[in-house]
């Protein structure tokens, strides 16, 4: 109770600082505006029909579609202007980061003065192109919704077939405008609010699913009179312990880092002499963050859909060879279905692979070793230059393995809960996976920024070790 009282007192102190109070209120107002984008429907689409379908069929749980719907905060289910969400901007940023690592011109531009601003601008241009492409794809898919959402859904497009291109152009422009608006609002939060704006936009969309998860959780333990309860008090205790363990594990791994000691020698620049000192270089255990899970889910979705399509196409063929191909493809599609053994195995291996892939493209040990050498820094016991680069490479490889294994476990937990224990996907998604990693990471970053404001004005922070000592003598 003492700890909760201290946290409550810290939150109240946030509103005693005028600048921090205005930043928090500004952030809350902008996030509320972002939520409106999930409910304002696109003209010419029957959003009520799609919402009704999702409510009846459990929201199309799981897979890439379920993850995309989660990130848009339900905008996809309402045919809303924010149906693309902020994901095109995230995708553009990731593409630019990867290109910067492999294209020398972009890499050189990133190190120049003002180069980072130009790269951000390139990311915005790429966001528009991605929005136009994804918006057109989504507009066409809404014309035949059964192909993407499954059987049992009615017609969504209300326009006459003779005006189909007017519908497509209008929908693409509305979806693109919605994403660019969310991107701009996210940047406003970063500049004038508290926390990382784009990350908070995603987080508020995930948290918007909490009421739906609460209803599903109630139905688990207190079903209607006609349905027998499958879960009891023991299951509730086990789920609470699992949730506490997952949150604690995510916090620990998110903040975990290996501190590499760095010694700086005394050096003279002109007439000035700079004293040496000791510092450390933090290497994050979970350097890739949530990216490996997103990559693995995105890639694994396509083979299963492809084999399922080929299997359904050739299954009714009269030719024995074609029918055999159809049966084989159908079997492979079942093996790659979400929750199957081979799906989980490939999913785990791909998360491990992309964890190392992200580190290999984003962690430049050669540049770090060169910068240390130029600034007169060295790692005790390691020679500057190539030896330092190899030391950092080996250290990063070892800690990345621990982070990748952790990511794999966290990513698999919701799938096992949903498929093996028949826990509703809306509930299982809050026990791990991308949603838990994003929420914990963003909340930690936001609290860290709030704590910085508090400590600058001599207030106690959220963490005990962050308190200022000796304030009263």
N, C-alpha and C positions, 0 to 999 in steps of 0.2 A: 504493500500500500504506500510505503514511503517513496518508492521509486515512481509509482504512478503519480503521486502528488508532486514530485519534483518535475516530471515531464509536463504535467498540467501547468505548473508554475512557469516553466520555460516557455510554453506556448503563450501564456498570458503576457510574458515579458516581450514577446515578439510584437505585440500591439502597443507597447509603450514607446517604441522607437518609431517616430513618424515616417522615416524613409522606408523601413522594413514593412510597416503597416500598409503603406500605399502600394508597395510592390506586391504584397500578398493579396490585397483586395483587387488590384489590377489583374493578377494572374487568375483569380477565381472568376472574375467577370468575363475575361477572354475565353476561359475554358467552358463557361456556360454558353457563350456564343458558338464555340466549336461543336457543342452538343446539338445545337439547333440544326447543323448541317446533316445530322443523322435522321432528322424527322421531316424536313422540308422535301416533299416528293417532286420528282422530275415530271413536268407536264407531258401528258400523252401516255403515261404508264399507270397500270393498275397496281399500285403498291400494296393496297389492302389485300389483294389476292395472294401476293407473295408472302406477306406477313402472316396471313391465315395458314398458308401451306407450311411455313416454318414452325408455327405453333402446333400444328397437327402432327407433323412428321419429326418433331424433336430438333429442328434447326439444322438438319443435314450434318449431324455431329461428325467431327473428326476430319482428317485430311486437310488438303490445302484450302478448300472452300471454307471449312470450319475455322481455320486459322485466319483467313482473310476477313471473314465475317467478324471474328473476335477483334481484330485490329481496327476495323471500321466502326466498332461500337454499335453494331446492328444497323448501320446505314444501308448495307447491301440488302438486308431483309425488307427494307422499306422502299426500295428503289429511290433512295434519297440523293440529293445533290452531292453528298459526301460519300457516295458508294465506293469510289476509288480510295477514299481515305488519304492518309499521308504517305502510303506505301510507295507510290511512284517517286516521291522526293527521296525516300530512304534508298530505293533501288538506284536512283541516279547518283546519290552520294557514294554508295558502295562501288558502283562502276567507275566513277571518277577516281576513287581511292586506289582501286586495283590498277587502273590505267596509269596513275601517277607512279606506281611502283615499277612498271615495266616499260614505260615510254620515257626516254631520257629528257625530251623537251619539257614534258610536264613536271618531271622530277626536278629539273633545273628551275622551272618557273616557281615551284612550291618553295624553294629556298631563297628566292629573290624578295626584295622589299616590295610589298604590295601584290606579290604573286598569289598568296593565299586568297586574297579578295577576288582575283580573276578566276581562280579555280572554283570558288563558290558560285561565281556568276555562270561558269560553264555548267555547273551542276543544275542551276535553275533552268537554263536552256534545254538541257537534256530531260529535265522533269516535264517540260511542256511536250516534248516529242513522245515521251513514254505515256503521258496522259492521253494524247491524241490516239496512239496505237491501242492502249488498253481500253480507252473509252469506246472506240469503234468496235473492238472485240466484244465488249460487254453489251453494247447496243444490239449487235447482231445476235448474241446469245439470248437476250431477252425476247427476241422474236420467236424463238423455239425453246422455251424454258425447260421443257421436258428433257432435253439433251444434257443439260448441266445440273438441274435440280432433281431430276427423276420423274417418274410417272405420277399422275395424280394432281398436277397443277394445271390451272386454266390458262387462257390467253392473257398476256400482260400488256401487249401493245394495243392501244386504243385507236390508233390512226388507221385510216383506210389504206389498203395495200398500194394504191396509186400514189400515196404521199409518203412512201416508206423512206425515201432518201431525205426528205425534210425532217422526218423523225430521227434518222441517224445523225444528221449534221447537228440538229438541235441538242440531242442527247450528248454527243461528243463535246460540244462547246460547254454545256452545263456541267458535265463531269470534270472537264479540265479546269473550269473556273472554280468549282468547289474545292479541288485539290490545291490550286494555287492560293485560294483564300486561306485554307488551313495552314499552308506553308508560311504565308505572310503572318498570320496570327501567331504561329509558333515562334517565328523570329522576333515578333514584338514582345512575347513573353520573355525570351532570352535577353533582350536588350533592356526592357523596362519592368520586367517582373522578377520572379524568383525561380531558379531551376532552369533546366534545359527545355525550351518551349516545345520542340518537336517530340521529344520523349514524353513530356507531360500530356500532349495531345493523344498519343497512343495509350498512355496509362489510363487516362480518363475514359477512353473507349472500352478498355478492359474492365475497369471498375464498374462501368455501366451495366455489365452482365451480372453483378452481384445479386440484384433482386431476382433475376431469373434463376440463378443458382440457389438462392434461398428457398424459392418455391419448390424447386426440384428436390432440395434437401428435406423439406417438410414432407413431401410426398413419399420420400424413401422410408421415413420412420412412422409417419402418420398417414397412410393411404386411405382411400375412400372405403366405405363399408364393404363394397363388393370385392375388394382386392385384399388378399392376405399380405401382411407385412413381411418383407424379406429380410429386414435389418432390425437388430435389437440394440439394447443399451451397450452391450459389449462392442458392437461394431462402431458405435458413436465414440466410445473411449479410444478405440484403436485409430479412428480417423483423426481425432484431436491430437494424439501423440504423433501420428504421421505428419500432420500439418505443422506442428511445432518443430519437428525434426527437419522437415524440408526448409522451412523459413530460416532456422538456425544455420543449416548447411549452406543455403544460398548466401546468407549474409557473410558467413565465414569465408567462403571461397571468393565472393565478390571483392572482399577487402583484403584477401590474402596476397602477400607479395614477398618476394625474396629481396632482401636489401644487400646489394653488392657494395662493399666499402670502396670509396674513391679517395685517393690522397692527392692533393694539389701542392706542387712545389712552389717555392718562392720564385717570383719572376719579376723582371724589370721591363717596363714599357716606356721608352723615352727617359724622362727624369723621375717617373713614378715607379715605386717598388711595391708590388702587391704581395702581401704575406700569404704563405701557404695555409692549408687547412685540411680538415677531414670532412667528407660528406658521404652520401651513399646514393646508389642508383636503384630505384625500386623496379623490380620486374614482376609484373602481375601474373598470378597463377592462371587466372581465367582471362588471358589476353584477348581472345577472340570474342568474348561476350556471348551474345545469343546468335551470332551469325552462323556458326556451323549447323545449328538446329534448323534455321530457316532454309539454308541451302539444301540440307538433306531432305527436308519435307518437300521442297519445291521440285527437286529432281526425281524423287521416288514416286511422285504422283503420276508422272507421264508414262513410264513403262507399264504400270498396271492398267491405265486407261487404254493404252495402245493394244496390249494383248487382249483385253476384254473386247475391244472393238473388232479386232481381227477374228477372235473366237466366235463372236456373235454373227459376223459376216459369213464365215465359212461353215458354221455348224449345220446349216440347212442345205448345204451343197449335195448334189447327187454323186459327184465325183468322189471316189473313196480317198484319193490323195488329199484333195482340198478339205474333206471332212476330217481327216486325220490331223491336218494342220490346225483346223479350227478347234479340235478337242485338245491338242497340245497347248495352244495359246490360251484356251479357257482354263486349263489346269494351272498354267503359269500365272494367270491373272488371279486365281484364287490363292496361290502361294504368296503373291505380292500384296494381297489385301491387307489393309491396316489392322494390326493385331496378330497376324499370322507369324509363325516362327521365322520364316525366311525374310519377311518384311522387317521384323525387329532386328535380325542379324545384320541385314544390309544397312538398316537405319543406324545401328550402333557403329558399324565400320565407317560409314560415311561421315558421321559426326567426328570420329577420331581423325579421319583424313582431312576434313575441312578445318579442324582446329589447327593442325600443322600447316595446312595451306595458307590460312589467314596469317599465321605468325611469319611464314616464309615470305609473304608478299608485303607485310606491313612493318615487321621488325627488321630494320636495317642495321645489323651489327657492325658492318664495315664503316658506315657513316658515323656511328656512335664512337667506335674506336678511333677514327680519324679526328673527330671533334675533341675527344679527350686529349689526344696527343697535341693538338694545336693549342689547347688551353692549359697545357702543362699538368694534366691530370693522368693518373695511372692507378690501376688496381694493385694493391700490395701483393707481391709475390708473382705478378704476371708482367711480362715485358710489354711495353707499348707497341701498338701496331697490329700485325697479323696475329700474334699470340693472344692479345686482348680480344680480338674479333672471334677467334676460335673458342676462347673461354666463355664469352657471352653466348655464343651459339650453343655450346654444350649445356650451359646452365638453363637457357631458355627451353631447350628440347626436353630436359628432364622435368621441369615444372609444368610444361605444356601437357605432358602425359597425364599428370595428376588432374589438371583442369579439364582435359578431354574426357577422362573416365567419369568425373563428377557430372559433366554436361550430359553424358550418355545416360547415367542413372536418372537424373532429373527429367530428361526428355521421355524416358520410357515409362515412368511412374503413371502419368495420366492415361496412357494407352492401356496399361495392365489393369488399372482400376476400372476403366470403361468396358474393356472387352472381357477380362477374366472374371471380374466381380460384379459386372452389370450395374456399375454405378453410373448415373446419368452423366453425359459428357460435360454438361454445363457445370456440374459439381467437380468432376475429376480434373478439369482444366485448371482449377485453382490449387491443385496439389503438386504442381510442377510444370515442366515445359516452358515455352517461351513466355507465357503470361506471368508466371511467378518470377522468372529471371528479370523481366523488364520492370515489373512493379517494384521489386526490392531494390534493384539498381537505381531506378529513378528516384524513389523515396529517399534512399541513402544520400544521393547527390543533392537533392533539394534540402534535406536536413543539414547537410554539411555547409551549404551556402547560407542557410539561416543561422547556423551556429557561428559562422564567420562574422556576420553582422552583430550578433549578440556579444561575442568576445571583444570586438573592436570598441564596444561601448560599455565594457566592464560588467556585463551580465554573465551569469553562468550558462553554459551550453547544455546540450542534451546528454553529453557523455561526461562521466566523472573525471576522466583523465584530461578533459578539455577545460576544466574549471581553472580560473586564475587564482593562483595562490598568493598569500601574503597581502591581500587587499586591505586588511585592517591591522597591519603590523605584525 
